[in-house]
Amino acid sequence: MKKALKILAVFILALLMSCGGKEEKKSEGFTYENNTSTEQKVETKAVSNTPASQKVDLTNKGVGPIKSLALSPELDQTMVAHGAEVFKKMCTACHKADKKFIGPSPKGILERRTPEWVMNMILNPNEMVEKDPLAKELLIEFNGSPMANQNLTEEEARAVLEYFRSL
């Protein structure tokens, strides 16, 4: 028994000694600098550090039933009130009107997105996250928390959009 313990101890000690402690120093190898007058330009793609919630894309209409939507210059106050009611009931678990929460704030959304995109996101969030690049980026930005499909009607979604315009 003592002999087996001694062999095991020696084996563990050898294992520990072989695993660490050495620092390998890398020596500078041969380098060659070409000092000719020929220059090569390398094009690099600019990487944007702007979060998806702050990106502006006023051309994307999203994926869903809304293909075109004309907004009147003036707000429909009846629709704003109805939209505020729907938003409060269905959306405030994840969205706050004026700040980031589980989901992005809708304040100023129409300065960054088309009305069609907003409506399609409300009505068709699952397909938007699958097929729309901006919706995919938002999903990543908001820690993989997908927007729940609240099964709103187009009328309710349009009222919510009108409420967003009033913020």
Secondary structure, 3 states (H helix, E strand, C coil): CHHHHHHHHHHHHHHHHHHCCCCCCCCCCCCCCCCCCCCCCCCCCCCCCCCHHHCCECCCCCCCCCCCCCCCCCCCHHHHHHHHHHHHHHCCCCCECCECCCCCCCCCHHHCECHHHHHHHHHCHHHHHHHCHHHHHHHHHCCCCCCCCCCCCHHHHHHHHHHHHHC
